[in-house]
């Protein structure tokens, strides 16, 4: 970990980080940026993109100057963005971004009743376990920042309310379902699952990092709020409320659709005491984007950092689960078997080993 005085990554930049999957926001579509915006975009990519050394910027500028064909310009810019951001960054006109934000459904948490199914076709959830599904959250970047922040707080509060409604003293373990989380803004997601992150009341408050190649910038869950470095970022309605059993084990479900901010939450829970992940490898966009408004009102999603877990582990690629399960129903079943085998649920010694399914073993 870098020492505080040597962590040069500005908090002002980190708090603006916005994560989104490329397939959800195509790198280039529709109109091309204006010439001034294009030059601004190229300068930002050349100076700050995570993989800027993969692009021949002089040749790109020459090729762009040599063509008046908008389709070829779009293709050249898309290829450059794709290489410089390893497929995670993108560009959208102001109108496209607004339209897509309006169409994006802000997925509400799934809160099953005791003994209910997680979703049609899956096995039943044991009444002793709690379940919160954390879906994608794509804000409207065209709104004033204050309204965006209010929407983030409301989304985080809905997720926390899902926890509080189930936290009646009977839950001995939790399932956090990120299998369909394709990305968006990570901060309301992080605050929403915040009560589960530390693993015990006095657990470490750092749950992850951004790494720009030189410096680490921490994500924290402290005093009931989300912090970036030493700056408080997002606070719930009631920051003093705590889970009845903060040390209860947590099973995390993820899949090949889990991407970007979804992967950030996977990493935030990785390394937590009494936690384990189930499913298939994530999509592999565990890097951080900063949304930057260009002079023509369009937005460049600039990939600048790699995400790491609380132990400083992470390389921006796919996250492999602790327990492989190709089918969602199998991941849900194995997660429940593991949770119910833990001392908090069974009272059995932590050293006991449990076996189920196709050779899966649980300590």
N, C-alpha and C positions, 0 to 999 in steps of 0.2 A: 504494500500500500504506500502511496506517496504521502509525504508529510504535508500537513495543511498548508504551510507556507510555500510549498513547491507545487501545489496543485493549481496550475495556471488556467484551467478551463473555467471560464466565467460562469457563475451561477445564472446570470441573465440569459445565457445561451442555453444552458441545461434545462431551465424551467420551461423553455419553449419547445423542447423536443416533442415531436409528434411522430408516431410510428404508424406506418400503413403498408399493406402489402401491395406489390406492384400490380398483381392481377386485378385488385380492386380499384386502383388508380393507374390506368395505363400511362406509360412514360410520355407518350405523345399521342394526341388525338385532336382532330378538328383543326383550328387555325394554328398558324405558327406565331411565335412571339414577335413583337415589334423589333426592329433592328437595335434600338437602344437596350431593350430587355434582353435580346439575344447576347449582346456583348456583356451585359451585366451577368447573365447566366454563365457564360463561358468563363468569365473571370472568377466567379465564385467556385465553379467546379474545378478549375485549374489550381486554385489556391487551397481549397478546403475539403474537397471530396476525399473520402476514405481511401479510394484506390485511384487517385489522380494520375499516378505514374503509369497507368495502363493505357492512356490516351496520348496520341501525338497531337498536341494542341495546335501546333503551327500548321500541320497538314490539314486539320479539321477546319481551321479558319480559312485556309486557302480554298478548300473545296466548297465551303459555304459561299465564299465571295464569287466563285466561278459559276454558280447556278442561280437562276431566277425561278426555278421550279419549286413551288411550295412543298410538293410531295417529297422531293429529294431532300429539301432542307429538313423536313420533319424526320425523315429516315436517318439522316446524318446526325441530327441532334439526339434522336432516340438511342442510336447505337452508342454515342459518346456517353450519354447519361447511364446507360446500362452497364458499360464497362467501368465507368468511374465510381459507380455505387454498387457494383456486383448485383445489379438487378433490383435493388430496393428503392432507389430514388425515382423521381419522375417530375413531369411538368404538366400543369393544367392551366387553361385560360380561366379568368375570373368567372365567366359564365358557366363553364363546364364544372368547376369546383362547386359552385352554388347549387347547380342542378343535382349533382351527385350527392351532395350533403343532404338535400331535401329528400332524396329517394331512399337514403340509407335508414334502415330501421334501427333505432336504438334498442337493442335487445334487452329485455327485462330479465332479471334473475328468475330461474326456475326454482320454486320452493315446493317440494312434494310433501304431502301429508304423510304421517307415519304409515308405513307399509305400502305407499303408493309406488308406481313405477317411475323411473327416471324419465322415460319417454316411451312412446309406443314401440313394442317389440323388444324391450330390454327387460332384464330381470328386476324383481321387486327390490326396493331399498329397505334394508333392515330398519326397524323402528328405532333402534339405538343409535343410528347414524344420521348426521345432517348432510344435506346436499345443497350447494350453491353453484349454479351454472353462470359463468362469466362470458358473455358474448362480446362481439366487437362493438366499439363505440366510435363513431365517426362524427365529429362536430362540424358545424357550419363555420368555416373560417372567415366567411363574409360578415359574420356578426361582430359587433364591438366586443373587445376582450372581456369586459365585465359581464356581458350576457353569456359568453362562452363559459366563463368560470362558474357562473350560477348554474348552467346546465350540467357542468361537470360535477358540481356538488350534489345536485339532485340525483344524478345517475349513481354516484358513489353511495348516497344515502339509501337508494333502493336496494343496492347490494347488501349494505350493512343491515337494513331492515329484514332482509331474508335470513341473515344470521340470527338476529335478535328474536325473531318469531319462533325459530327452532330451538333457541338456547334456553330450554326450560329445565335443565338439570338432568335430563335423561340421555343426552347425547354424549357418547363416549368416544366418538371419532367423527371426522368430517371428510367429505369428498368435494373437491373443487374441480369442476368440469370445465376445461378449457378446449375441449376437442373441436368446437366450432368457432373458436375465437380467431378471426382472421386479421385482427389488428385495429388500428385507430389511435385514440389518445390513451396512453397507458396510465395516466395519473388517477382518473376516477376509478379505474379497475384496481389499482394498487391500494387506494384508500378503501375501496369496497371490501377487499379481503384482508385489510390491515389487521383486524383483531386476531387473525390466524397466523400472522407472519412470524412473530418472534419466538413462539413455541413455549415460552414461559414468561411470567411477569417481569423478571429481571433479565430476560434474554437480550443479546446484542440488538441495537436498533438499526444497524446497517443491514439491508437486505439485498443490495445489488450495487452495480457500478456501471458507468459509461467509461470507456477507455478510448482516447483519441490517438493512441500511439505513443504518447509521452506522459499523460496525466490521467489519474482516476478521479471521477466525480461520483460521489456516493448517492444512493437513494436510501432514505431512512423512513422507518415508521416509529415516530417518537411522540409521546404525550398525546396519543390518539390521532395524530395528523401525519400527513406525508411531507417529508422534508427533502430538499435537494441540497446536498452539502450541509451548510449551516443555516439555510433559509427555509422557513416554513412555506409550503406551497399550497396545500389543500387541507381544509379542516372540516370535519363533519359537524352536524348540528349538536351532537353531544360527544365531546372528545374525552369525557371521563368514563364512559361506559366500558366495561370489560366483560369478556366471556367468563362464564362460570368455571370452565375448565380450560384455561389458556394453553395447558400442556397436552391437550388431547391430540392423538395422532391425526395426521392429514394425508389423504391419498389424492394425488393430482392426476387427472386424465388429460392426455393430449394426443394429437393425431397429425397426419400430414397436412391438415388444414389449419393447424395452429401456427400462427405466423406473427412476426413483428411484435406488437404490444402483447399479444397472447403469449409469445415466447418470453417476453419480459416478465410476465407473472409466473410462468414456469420457473424461470431462473430465480425470482424472488423467493419462491418456496423451496427451491433446491438448497440443501444444506441446513434447512430447519430441523431441529431435533424431532424425531419421530415423524418423518415424512418419507414418502415413496411415490414414484411416478409410474403410471401404467399407460400402455397404448402403443403407438408407433412413433417414429421420429418426426419431429416438427418440420415445417416447410423450409426452414433454413434462412430466415431473414432476421436473425437476432442482432440487428444493428440499429442504430438510432438515426432518425431523420430530424432535421430542423426545417420547418416550413418558412420560406423566405418570400415575401411579396416583392415582385419585380416592378420596374417603373411603369409598366403598362397594366398593372393590376393582376397579372397572372401570378402563379405560385410555383416556385421550385422547391421540391422536397429534396433536400441536400443531405445525403448520408455522410455523417462525419465521425461516428463512433461505433465501437463494438460493445455489446452488452456482456456483463459478467455477473456471476452469482456472488453471494456474500463472502465466499472464500476466494474471490478473484479468478474464478475459472469460467472460461467462455471464449470462443474464438469467432463468433458471428455466424457460425454454420448451424446445421441441424442439431437439435437436442435429442439425444437418445434416451428413451425411458429406462427406468430401473428394471421394470418387468415388461417384456414384450407381449403384446396382445393384438393380433391383426384385426379382430372384430371389436366393435364398441361394446357389445354385450359381454364379451369375454373380459375386456378391461374393467367394466363395471363390476362383474362378478369377482374377479381376482382382487380388485381393490377392497371389496367388502370382506373377503376372506382374510386378507392381510389385516385390515383394521380390527376385525373382531378377534384376531389372534393376539393383539397387543395387550399388554398388562392393563391399560386403562379400561379395556372392554372385557377382558377375561380373567384378569388377576393371575394369569400364568406367568412364569419367569420369562424375562426378556430374552434369555438365551435359548428358549425353545425354538425349534424349527418346524415350519409348517409347509406342507406340500399339497398342491392342487393343480388341476389342469395338466398341461403338457410339460410336466417336469419343473414347474415354477416352484422355487423354494423361497421361504420368507424367514429371515432371522427375527 
